[in-house]
Amino acid sequence: MRASPAPVGPMPASTLAIALALSAVYLVWGSTYLAIRFALEGGWPPLLMGGVRFIVAGAFLYTVLRLRGTSAPTRLQWRNTAFVGLLLLAVGNGLVCIAEQTVSSGLAAVAVASMPLWMALFAALRGERPRRVEWLGLAVGFAGVAWLNAGSSLTATPLGLVALLVAAVSWAYGSVWSRGRDLPSPFMGAAAQMLCGGVAMLVVGLALGERFDGWPDARGLLSVGYLASIGSLVGFSAYIWLLHHVRPALAGSYAYVNPVIAVLLGAWLAGERFGMHDIGAMAVVLSGVVAISLARAKRAPAPVPAEERA
């Protein structure tokens, strides 16, 4: 196949596409924490819920792409995709689902906000040094989420917080590891990762003894439907696309916005309370995201990944 030309410079359409993808990840994933909580309260076991969610979304996206003529992943691409799906979904999202049995949705989003720091660390170990402004944005953003949690009435078990920390590290490592690997096109890669990660979650969930005590209630079913359609098809696909087109620090900046969205939705739909302390912390969080975005805007466009040039 003839190689695709590398982009010459920033294009307005590309800037718009990046903004739309970031908005989808910021807003959609900020709402999934509450949706996971509603699904768990509605009768879904955590890993079986995640497995069903990703298998349904991945199978739908994979079928649509194949019908449109998108090539199936090669054997090597399936292997790489399975590893990324295991880190991002089976471990990353799976531990979040497990943690939310004892951790509030807002605090879960706050804890996962350490992910960009791990992502920047893994990227630096690979030789991709963040600029000073990016480090500043990461530090400010993390300070904001720490402030958001300080003195909060939201509580969690120590085991739940450990699960969230491991989830953030796994997600960050998988995101950085995926860059430059032989992977399918972004949307086919998202479909394959959801299929592989979903199957792994089902297998582990069944092995750990997860079972349905009864049919999930209406809110639980609607929550999983939302997670599979909006959370996975829209949010996860947008995130995978971002990994192919922007630096890790910008792609991972969603973790600083998600706590704000999660806290606001928790207050609106679940009766969680917040005051001026939380509003001030949210302002600091958004300042960190702005710093990261400005640093990204001053950089040259990200190189076209190998799998897109092939």
Residue frames as qw, qx, qy, qz and C-alpha x, y, z in Angstrom:
[[0.000, 0.889, 0.457, 0.000, 0.00, 0.00, 0.00],
 [0.391, 0.577, -0.037, 0.716, 1.31, 3.42, -0.90],
 [0.389, -0.293, -0.492, 0.721, 2.54, 5.45, 2.05],
 [0.042, -0.902, -0.417, -0.105, 0.35, 8.32, 3.18],
 [0.356, 0.553, -0.176, 0.733, 2.05, 11.74, 3.21],
 [0.398, -0.386, -0.548, 0.627, 2.87, 13.14, 6.61],
 [0.002, 0.926, 0.378, -0.013, 1.00, 16.31, 7.55],
 [0.477, 0.501, -0.046, 0.721, 2.80, 19.49, 6.56],
 [0.041, 0.193, -0.372, 0.907, 1.42, 21.68, 9.30],
 [0.194, 0.321, 0.728, -0.574, -1.57, 22.30, 11.51],
 [0.116, -0.298, -0.663, -0.676, -4.83, 22.12, 9.59],
 [0.404, -0.204, 0.188, -0.872, -8.04, 23.83, 10.76],
 [0.822, -0.122, -0.370, -0.416, -9.98, 20.60, 10.29],
 [0.671, 0.036, -0.659, 0.337, -7.47, 18.68, 12.36],
 [0.028, 0.178, -0.478, 0.860, -7.66, 21.28, 15.12],
 [0.627, -0.167, -0.025, -0.761, -11.43, 21.01, 15.10],
 [0.829, -0.036, -0.540, -0.142, -11.27, 17.22, 15.14],
 [0.451, 0.099, -0.667, 0.584, -8.90, 17.28, 18.13],
 [0.236, -0.178, 0.323, -0.899, -11.18, 19.72, 19.97],
 [0.762, -0.124, -0.224, -0.594, -14.24, 17.55, 19.31],
 [0.767, 0.014, -0.630, 0.116, -12.46, 14.38, 20.39],
 [0.236, 0.136, -0.601, 0.752, -11.21, 16.03, 23.59],
 [0.460, -0.185, 0.133, -0.858, -14.71, 17.35, 24.33],
 [0.829, -0.096, -0.428, -0.348, -16.15, 13.86, 23.89],
 [0.651, 0.026, -0.654, 0.383, -13.57, 12.33, 26.21],
 [0.019, 0.196, -0.441, 0.875, -13.91, 15.12, 28.78],
 [0.551, -0.137, 0.093, -0.818, -17.71, 15.12, 28.96],
 [0.838, -0.026, -0.439, -0.325, -18.58, 11.51, 28.21],
 [0.654, 0.054, -0.669, 0.349, -16.00, 9.90, 30.48],
 [0.079, -0.246, 0.463, -0.848, -16.84, 12.33, 33.24],
 [0.697, -0.136, 0.024, -0.704, -20.33, 10.85, 33.25],
 [0.745, 0.096, -0.647, -0.129, -19.32, 7.18, 33.11],
 [0.159, 0.184, -0.779, 0.578, -18.27, 7.08, 36.77],
 [0.487, 0.022, 0.398, -0.777, -21.84, 7.78, 37.84],
 [0.782, 0.191, -0.340, -0.487, -23.18, 5.38, 35.21],
 [0.504, 0.201, -0.820, 0.182, -20.94, 2.62, 36.60],
 [0.133, -0.072, 0.688, -0.710, -22.25, 3.33, 40.09],
 [0.664, 0.121, 0.104, -0.730, -25.86, 3.14, 38.87],
 [0.728, 0.232, -0.591, -0.258, -25.11, -0.12, 37.03],
 [0.301, 0.158, -0.851, 0.400, -23.59, -1.68, 40.16],
 [0.321, 0.039, 0.540, -0.777, -26.51, -0.53, 42.28],
 [0.698, 0.212, -0.139, -0.669, -28.85, -1.92, 39.63],
 [0.918, -0.091, 0.336, -0.191, -27.62, -5.49, 40.09],
 [0.763, 0.573, -0.286, 0.087, -24.60, -5.86, 37.79],
 [0.815, -0.411, 0.115, 0.392, -21.43, -7.59, 39.08],
 [0.073, -0.848, 0.228, 0.473, -18.47, -5.28, 38.30],
 [0.219, -0.386, 0.740, 0.506, -16.39, -7.37, 35.88],
 [0.354, 0.400, 0.828, 0.172, -19.36, -9.02, 34.16],
 [0.202, 0.878, 0.299, -0.314, -20.85, -5.56, 33.66],
 [0.042, -0.751, 0.416, 0.511, -17.63, -4.26, 32.10],
 [0.337, -0.113, 0.857, 0.372, -17.23, -7.36, 29.97],
 [0.361, 0.617, 0.699, 0.021, -20.75, -7.17, 28.56],
 [0.107, 0.897, 0.068, -0.423, -20.36, -3.44, 27.95],
 [0.071, -0.659, 0.555, 0.503, -17.15, -3.74, 25.94],
 [0.363, 0.060, 0.884, 0.290, -18.06, -6.91, 24.03],
 [0.353, 0.728, 0.579, -0.107, -21.35, -5.41, 22.85],
 [0.122, 0.913, -0.090, -0.380, -19.73, -2.10, 21.86],
 [0.231, -0.523, 0.697, 0.433, -16.67, -3.75, 20.31],
 [0.439, 0.234, 0.844, 0.202, -18.70, -6.28, 18.30],
 [0.343, 0.832, 0.396, -0.184, -20.96, -3.54, 16.95],
 [0.045, 0.871, -0.295, -0.390, -18.07, -1.27, 15.93],
 [0.352, -0.320, 0.804, 0.358, -16.07, -4.17, 14.46],
 [0.480, 0.445, 0.751, 0.087, -19.03, -5.32, 12.36],
 [0.283, 0.909, 0.181, -0.246, -19.74, -1.83, 11.04],
 [0.094, -0.764, 0.498, 0.400, -16.10, -1.28, 10.10],
 [0.414, -0.097, 0.853, 0.302, -15.81, -4.64, 8.33],
 [0.451, 0.645, 0.616, -0.017, -19.01, -3.99, 6.37],
 [0.191, 0.949, -0.031, -0.249, -17.51, -0.66, 5.29],
 [0.792, 0.550, -0.177, 0.197, -14.40, -2.43, 3.99],
 [0.205, -0.819, 0.498, -0.196, -11.94, -1.80, 6.82],
 [0.637, 0.307, -0.703, 0.079, -9.26, -4.49, 6.91],
 [0.840, -0.516, -0.156, -0.059, -9.25, -6.91, 9.82],
 [0.288, -0.823, 0.489, -0.016, -6.23, -6.72, 12.14],
 [0.639, 0.413, -0.648, 0.035, -3.26, -8.92, 11.30],
 [0.826, -0.300, -0.451, 0.158, -2.05, -11.58, 13.73],
 [0.476, 0.048, -0.334, 0.812, 0.61, -9.22, 15.10],
 [0.192, -0.380, -0.028, -0.904, -1.92, -6.42, 15.39],
 [0.735, -0.459, -0.378, -0.327, -4.31, -8.69, 17.30],
 [0.741, -0.192, -0.445, 0.465, -1.49, -9.56, 19.71],
 [0.240, 0.145, -0.205, 0.938, -0.55, -5.93, 20.31],
 [0.402, -0.415, -0.216, -0.787, -4.20, -4.92, 20.54],
 [0.761, -0.408, -0.501, -0.065, -4.96, -7.67, 23.05],
 [0.572, -0.128, -0.416, 0.696, -2.13, -6.45, 25.30],
 [0.021, -0.209, 0.052, -0.976, -3.34, -2.84, 25.15],
 [0.581, -0.410, -0.378, -0.593, -6.94, -3.91, 25.73],
 [0.724, -0.315, -0.563, 0.245, -5.84, -5.94, 28.74],
 [0.389, -0.077, -0.329, 0.857, -4.04, -2.95, 30.30],
 [0.151, -0.179, -0.073, -0.969, -6.58, -0.26, 29.47],
 [0.629, -0.264, -0.293, -0.670, -9.86, -2.11, 29.88],
 [0.794, -0.233, -0.561, 0.002, -9.49, -5.40, 31.74],
 [0.557, -0.203, -0.456, 0.663, -7.11, -3.96, 34.37],
 [0.077, 0.114, -0.070, 0.988, -7.72, -0.21, 34.11],
 [0.493, -0.270, -0.203, -0.802, -11.48, -0.04, 33.76],
 [0.710, -0.248, -0.654, -0.076, -12.04, -3.35, 35.53],
 [0.447, -0.166, -0.570, 0.669, -10.39, -2.14, 38.74],
 [0.170, -0.128, 0.060, -0.975, -12.40, 1.08, 38.59],
 [0.649, -0.275, -0.452, -0.547, -15.61, -0.98, 38.43],
 [0.682, -0.241, -0.638, 0.264, -14.45, -3.11, 41.37],
 [0.272, -0.009, -0.394, 0.878, -13.42, -0.03, 43.37],
 [0.301, -0.252, -0.123, -0.912, -16.75, 1.72, 42.86],
 [0.618, -0.402, -0.666, -0.113, -18.39, -0.93, 45.01],
 [0.572, -0.572, -0.389, 0.440, -16.84, 0.88, 47.99],
 [0.298, -0.241, 0.073, 0.921, -15.77, 4.23, 46.49],
 [0.334, 0.741, 0.357, -0.461, -18.09, 7.07, 45.47],
 [0.673, 0.583, 0.333, 0.310, -18.17, 7.96, 41.79],
 [0.110, 0.978, -0.097, 0.146, -16.73, 11.43, 42.36],
 [0.489, -0.713, 0.494, 0.090, -13.82, 10.18, 44.44],
 [0.831, 0.111, 0.477, 0.263, -13.11, 7.45, 41.87],
 [0.516, 0.791, 0.136, 0.298, -12.68, 10.13, 39.20],
 [0.182, -0.935, 0.289, -0.093, -10.42, 12.12, 41.53],
 [0.722, -0.437, 0.513, 0.154, -8.21, 9.12, 42.28],
 [0.784, 0.349, 0.407, 0.313, -7.84, 8.21, 38.61],
 [0.240, 0.970, -0.010, 0.043, -6.69, 11.77, 37.94],
 [0.474, -0.674, 0.488, 0.287, -3.15, 10.72, 38.83],
 [0.841, 0.300, 0.412, 0.180, -3.04, 8.94, 35.45],
 [0.474, 0.862, -0.058, 0.170, -1.52, 11.84, 33.42],
 [0.275, -0.817, 0.505, -0.034, 1.43, 11.98, 35.81],
 [0.747, -0.167, 0.633, 0.119, 2.13, 8.29, 35.25],
 [0.720, 0.616, 0.291, 0.133, 1.64, 8.77, 31.52],
 [0.190, 0.943, -0.258, 0.092, 4.15, 11.63, 31.47],
 [0.501, -0.613, 0.610, 0.027, 6.60, 9.50, 33.46],
 [0.798, 0.116, 0.573, 0.150, 6.33, 6.52, 31.09],
 [0.565, 0.806, 0.121, 0.131, 6.60, 8.84, 28.07],
 [0.076, -0.908, 0.412, -0.025, 9.74, 10.41, 29.57],
 [0.672, -0.356, 0.642, 0.098, 11.28, 6.96, 30.07],
 [0.745, 0.420, 0.471, 0.214, 10.73, 6.38, 26.35],
 [0.473, -0.044, 0.244, 0.845, 12.62, 9.59, 25.55],
 [0.017, 0.671, 0.458, 0.583, 9.63, 11.88, 24.97],
 [0.320, -0.204, -0.456, 0.805, 10.46, 14.68, 27.37],
 [0.024, -0.851, -0.523, -0.045, 7.55, 16.92, 28.38],
 [0.247, 0.581, -0.061, 0.773, 8.13, 20.64, 28.17],
 [0.150, -0.017, -0.580, 0.800, 8.31, 22.71, 31.33],
 [0.449, -0.074, -0.005, -0.890, 4.84, 24.12, 30.68],
 [0.735, -0.112, -0.582, -0.330, 3.48, 20.57, 30.40],
 [0.490, -0.087, -0.727, 0.473, 5.09, 19.59, 33.69],
 [0.098, -0.022, 0.334, -0.937, 3.61, 22.73, 35.22],
 [0.610, -0.100, -0.278, -0.735, 0.18, 21.86, 33.85],
 [0.698, -0.113, -0.707, -0.011, 0.45, 18.33, 35.20],
 [0.317, -0.054, -0.636, 0.701, 1.51, 19.59, 38.63],
 [0.290, -0.041, 0.145, -0.945, -1.25, 22.20, 38.77],
 [0.680, -0.109, -0.465, -0.556, -3.85, 19.70, 37.64],
 [0.631, -0.132, -0.735, 0.208, -2.79, 17.12, 40.22],
 [0.106, -0.016, -0.499, 0.860, -2.75, 19.80, 42.93],
 [0.463, -0.104, -0.116, -0.873, -6.31, 20.64, 41.94],
 [0.753, -0.177, -0.559, -0.298, -7.59, 17.10, 42.25],
 [0.484, -0.073, -0.686, 0.538, -5.75, 16.72, 45.56],
 [0.119, -0.034, 0.284, -0.951, -7.42, 19.90, 46.79],
 [0.609, -0.146, -0.370, -0.686, -10.76, 18.62, 45.53],
 [0.739, -0.184, -0.648, 0.001, -10.34, 15.53, 47.68],
 [0.303, 0.095, -0.583, 0.748, -8.90, 17.27, 50.76],
 [0.204, 0.104, 0.486, -0.843, -11.52, 17.63, 53.45],
 [0.506, -0.044, -0.506, -0.697, -14.17, 16.05, 51.25],
 [0.679, -0.161, 0.470, -0.540, -17.03, 14.09, 52.76],
 [0.859, 0.302, -0.335, -0.241, -16.52, 11.42, 50.09],
 [0.538, -0.532, 0.645, -0.107, -15.06, 8.28, 51.60],
 [0.793, 0.364, -0.454, -0.180, -13.54, 5.06, 50.35],
 [0.912, -0.371, 0.156, 0.085, -11.93, 1.89, 51.63],
 [0.262, -0.703, 0.560, 0.353, -8.12, 1.61, 51.46],
 [0.564, 0.052, 0.775, 0.282, -8.45, -1.40, 49.15],
 [0.456, 0.775, 0.437, 0.010, -10.66, 0.61, 46.82],
 [0.043, 0.948, -0.209, -0.235, -8.12, 3.43, 46.64],
 [0.430, -0.430, 0.717, 0.340, -5.29, 0.95, 45.90],
 [0.580, 0.393, 0.692, 0.174, -7.38, -0.53, 43.10],
 [0.319, 0.926, 0.185, -0.079, -7.86, 2.93, 41.61],
 [0.185, -0.810, 0.462, 0.310, -4.13, 3.69, 41.80],
 [0.508, -0.125, 0.790, 0.319, -3.25, 0.43, 40.01],
 [0.509, 0.666, 0.544, 0.034, -5.96, 1.19, 37.45],
 [0.155, 0.960, -0.080, -0.218, -4.41, 4.60, 36.71],
 [0.305, -0.603, 0.659, 0.330, -0.89, 3.15, 36.35],
 [0.562, 0.155, 0.785, 0.208, -2.09, 0.34, 34.07],
 [0.436, 0.815, 0.379, -0.045, -4.08, 2.72, 31.87],
 [0.010, 0.920, -0.278, -0.277, -1.15, 5.14, 31.58],
 [0.403, -0.411, 0.750, 0.326, 1.37, 2.42, 30.71],
 [0.561, 0.381, 0.720, 0.143, -0.94, 0.90, 28.11],
 [0.327, 0.912, 0.189, -0.158, -1.57, 4.28, 26.51],
 [0.053, -0.833, 0.472, 0.284, 2.13, 5.10, 26.19],
 [0.519, -0.198, 0.801, 0.223, 3.12, 1.55, 25.17],
 [0.615, 0.551, 0.563, -0.026, 0.63, 1.62, 22.30],
 [0.259, 0.905, -0.120, -0.316, 2.28, 4.58, 20.57],
 [0.162, 0.675, -0.666, -0.273, 4.39, 3.51, 17.60],
 [0.489, -0.084, 0.867, -0.046, 3.26, -0.13, 17.76],
 [0.183, -0.014, -0.770, -0.611, 1.87, -2.09, 14.86],
 [0.279, 0.351, 0.708, -0.546, -1.82, -1.55, 15.55],
 [0.284, 0.577, 0.695, 0.323, -4.91, -1.35, 13.35],
 [0.024, 0.513, 0.181, 0.839, -6.40, 1.97, 12.29],
 [0.115, -0.217, 0.504, -0.828, -7.70, 3.96, 15.28],
 [0.691, -0.097, 0.097, -0.710, -11.35, 2.90, 15.13],
 [0.865, 0.081, -0.482, -0.113, -10.61, -0.74, 14.26],
 [0.380, 0.256, -0.690, 0.561, -8.07, -0.68, 17.07],
 [0.378, -0.220, 0.396, -0.807, -10.74, 0.59, 19.48],
 [0.856, -0.022, -0.174, -0.487, -13.12, -2.19, 18.39],
 [0.772, 0.174, -0.592, 0.150, -10.47, -4.90, 18.76],
 [0.142, 0.288, -0.639, 0.699, -9.34, -3.58, 22.15],
 [0.586, -0.188, 0.244, -0.749, -12.91, -3.57, 23.44],
 [0.899, 0.046, -0.342, -0.270, -13.42, -7.14, 22.23],
 [0.636, 0.220, -0.636, 0.377, -10.19, -8.41, 23.80],
 [0.033, -0.270, 0.538, -0.798, -10.60, -6.45, 27.02],
 [0.689, -0.169, 0.039, -0.703, -14.27, -7.41, 27.33],
 [0.876, 0.034, -0.472, -0.094, -13.56, -11.11, 26.91],
 [0.438, 0.232, -0.651, 0.575, -10.79, -10.91, 29.54],
 [0.299, -0.259, 0.378, -0.837, -13.14, -9.18, 31.99],
 [0.837, -0.109, -0.165, -0.510, -15.83, -11.84, 31.49],
 [0.792, 0.123, -0.577, 0.157, -13.36, -14.68, 31.98],
 [0.245, 0.229, -0.611, 0.717, -11.84, -13.17, 35.12],
 [0.481, -0.249, 0.185, -0.820, -15.23, -12.22, 36.50],
 [0.893, -0.086, -0.286, -0.337, -16.59, -15.74, 36.10],
 [0.682, 0.176, -0.609, 0.364, -13.37, -17.22, 37.52],
 [0.048, 0.236, -0.528, 0.814, -13.72, -15.02, 40.60],
 [0.048, -0.366, -0.892, 0.261, -17.26, -16.27, 41.13],
 [0.248, 0.218, 0.064, -0.942, -19.25, -13.29, 39.89],
 [0.026, 0.368, 0.899, 0.237, -22.86, -14.24, 39.19],
 [0.289, -0.333, -0.185, -0.878, -26.18, -12.46, 38.75],
 [0.142, 0.120, 0.805, -0.563, -28.44, -12.69, 41.79],
 [0.392, 0.628, 0.625, -0.247, -31.35, -11.67, 39.60],
 [0.443, 0.620, 0.390, 0.516, -32.26, -9.64, 36.53],
 [0.283, -0.108, -0.142, 0.942, -30.77, -6.11, 36.77],
 [0.164, 0.721, 0.522, -0.426, -33.33, -3.37, 37.31],
 [0.474, 0.807, 0.310, 0.169, -34.28, -0.80, 34.68],
 [0.063, -0.968, 0.231, 0.079, -31.75, 1.81, 35.83],
 [0.591, -0.451, 0.610, 0.276, -28.98, -0.80, 35.79],
 [0.670, 0.364, 0.575, 0.297, -29.85, -1.89, 32.26],
 [0.299, 0.936, 0.148, 0.111, -30.07, 1.68, 31.00],
 [0.317, -0.855, 0.364, 0.190, -26.74, 2.50, 32.64],
 [0.634, -0.188, 0.654, 0.368, -24.97, -0.38, 30.89],
 [0.548, 0.657, 0.464, 0.229, -26.64, 0.63, 27.62],
 [0.056, 0.996, -0.066, -0.022, -25.28, 4.15, 28.09],
 [0.488, -0.646, 0.525, 0.264, -21.81, 2.84, 28.96],
 [0.681, 0.114, 0.640, 0.336, -21.73, 0.58, 25.89],
 [0.450, 0.748, 0.402, 0.278, -23.03, 3.15, 23.42],
 [0.053, 0.976, -0.054, 0.205, -21.91, 6.60, 24.56],
 [0.542, -0.747, 0.376, 0.087, -19.15, 5.66, 26.97],
 [0.711, -0.175, 0.587, 0.346, -17.47, 3.06, 24.74],
 [0.597, 0.542, 0.469, 0.360, -18.42, 3.77, 21.13],
 [0.159, 0.943, 0.071, 0.283, -18.07, 7.53, 21.47],
 [0.395, -0.877, 0.271, -0.026, -15.71, 8.08, 24.40],
 [0.754, -0.340, 0.485, 0.284, -13.26, 5.22, 24.00],
 [0.691, 0.499, 0.354, 0.385, -13.09, 5.57, 20.20],
 [0.120, 0.966, -0.033, 0.226, -12.34, 9.28, 20.60],
 [0.534, -0.749, 0.382, 0.091, -9.58, 8.49, 23.11],
 [0.803, -0.005, 0.475, 0.359, -7.94, 5.90, 20.83],
 [0.500, 0.757, 0.219, 0.359, -8.06, 8.43, 17.99],
 [0.162, -0.967, 0.172, -0.100, -6.39, 11.03, 20.22],
 [0.737, -0.473, 0.413, 0.249, -3.55, 8.63, 21.07],
 [0.725, 0.300, 0.421, 0.456, -2.73, 8.55, 17.35],
 [0.319, 0.760, 0.252, 0.508, -2.77, 12.32, 16.88],
 [0.176, -0.887, 0.160, -0.395, -1.69, 14.18, 20.02],
 [0.260, 0.439, -0.731, 0.453, 0.94, 13.91, 22.73],
 [0.489, -0.301, -0.803, 0.158, 0.24, 11.69, 25.78],
 [0.126, -0.195, -0.466, 0.854, 0.01, 14.69, 28.12],
 [0.375, 0.061, -0.127, -0.916, -2.88, 16.17, 26.13],
 [0.586, -0.128, -0.709, -0.370, -4.62, 12.84, 25.54],
 [0.490, -0.260, -0.756, 0.346, -4.41, 12.11, 29.26],
 [0.022, -0.132, 0.253, -0.958, -5.61, 15.54, 30.36],
 [0.547, -0.387, -0.490, -0.557, -9.18, 14.19, 30.42],
 [0.610, -0.308, -0.668, 0.295, -8.42, 12.77, 33.87],
 [0.187, -0.116, -0.341, 0.914, -8.26, 16.32, 35.25],
 [0.366, -0.103, -0.195, -0.904, -11.63, 17.33, 33.80],
 [0.541, -0.238, -0.772, -0.232, -13.47, 14.10, 34.58],
 [0.293, -0.295, -0.710, 0.569, -13.51, 14.75, 38.37],
 [0.163, 0.148, 0.100, -0.970, -15.20, 18.10, 37.78],
 [0.532, -0.055, -0.519, -0.667, -17.87, 16.50, 35.59],
 [0.512, -0.191, -0.834, 0.076, -18.26, 13.56, 37.97],
 [0.142, -0.237, -0.583, 0.764, -18.71, 15.80, 41.03],
 [0.317, 0.112, -0.069, -0.939, -21.24, 18.02, 39.25],
 [0.592, -0.084, -0.641, -0.482, -23.25, 15.04, 38.00],
 [0.409, -0.183, -0.825, 0.344, -23.06, 13.43, 41.43],
 [0.054, 0.208, 0.410, -0.886, -24.53, 16.56, 42.98],
 [0.447, 0.113, -0.257, -0.849, -27.24, 16.81, 40.32],
 [0.718, 0.004, -0.551, -0.426, -28.32, 13.18, 39.96],
 [0.688, -0.132, -0.685, 0.201, -27.13, 11.45, 43.13],
 [0.481, -0.834, -0.202, -0.181, -27.57, 14.16, 45.75],
 [0.731, -0.148, -0.188, 0.639, -23.85, 14.58, 46.51],
 [0.116, -0.977, -0.155, 0.092, -23.06, 17.95, 48.06],
 [0.658, 0.101, 0.001, 0.746, -20.19, 20.32, 47.27],
 [0.156, -0.912, -0.237, 0.295, -19.32, 23.89, 48.22],
 [0.221, 0.951, -0.208, -0.059, -16.93, 26.73, 47.45],
 [0.498, -0.549, 0.647, 0.178, -13.98, 24.54, 48.42],
 [0.691, 0.194, 0.665, 0.207, -14.83, 22.18, 45.57],
 [0.463, 0.862, 0.206, 0.020, -15.51, 24.98, 43.10],
 [0.081, -0.899, 0.403, 0.153, -12.08, 26.50, 43.79],
 [0.572, -0.305, 0.730, 0.217, -10.41, 23.13, 43.31],
 [0.669, 0.513, 0.527, 0.110, -12.23, 22.63, 40.01],
 [0.271, 0.956, -0.073, -0.082, -10.92, 25.99, 38.79],
 [0.298, -0.689, 0.632, 0.192, -7.36, 24.85, 39.55],
 [0.692, 0.090, 0.704, 0.135, -7.99, 21.58, 37.72],
 [0.574, 0.753, 0.317, 0.064, -9.11, 23.40, 34.58],
 [0.008, 0.931, -0.325, -0.164, -6.07, 25.70, 34.81],
 [0.514, -0.395, 0.724, 0.235, -3.81, 22.66, 34.56],
 [0.656, 0.423, 0.607, 0.145, -5.65, 21.45, 31.46],
 [0.327, 0.941, 0.049, -0.068, -5.29, 24.88, 29.85],
 [0.231, -0.780, 0.536, 0.226, -1.52, 24.84, 30.49],
 [0.601, -0.069, 0.761, 0.232, -1.17, 21.41, 28.90],
 [0.564, 0.678, 0.469, 0.050, -3.27, 22.47, 25.91],
 [0.150, 0.963, -0.163, -0.154, -1.21, 25.62, 25.34],
 [0.384, -0.564, 0.682, 0.263, 2.02, 23.63, 25.49],
 [0.634, 0.238, 0.715, 0.175, 0.61, 21.21, 22.92],
 [0.441, 0.857, 0.257, -0.072, -0.39, 24.07, 20.62],
 [0.014, -0.899, 0.381, 0.217, 3.20, 25.37, 20.54],
 [0.556, -0.293, 0.739, 0.243, 4.61, 22.01, 19.46],
 [0.279, 0.285, -0.675, -0.620, 4.97, 20.68, 15.97],
 [0.841, -0.013, -0.110, -0.529, 2.22, 18.29, 14.86],
 [0.692, -0.322, 0.641, -0.078, 2.60, 14.74, 16.14],
 [0.104, 0.364, -0.804, -0.459, 4.17, 12.35, 13.62],
 [0.812, 0.073, -0.237, -0.529, 1.92, 9.97, 11.74],
 [0.688, -0.361, 0.614, -0.136, 2.08, 6.57, 13.48],
 [0.090, -0.321, 0.865, 0.375, 3.70, 3.67, 11.62],
 [0.344, 0.316, 0.883, -0.046, 0.42, 1.80, 11.33],
 [0.382, 0.785, 0.300, -0.384, -1.13, 4.76, 9.50],
 [0.131, 0.727, -0.475, -0.478, 1.82, 5.18, 7.12],
 [0.418, -0.135, 0.876, 0.198, 1.85, 1.51, 6.07]]
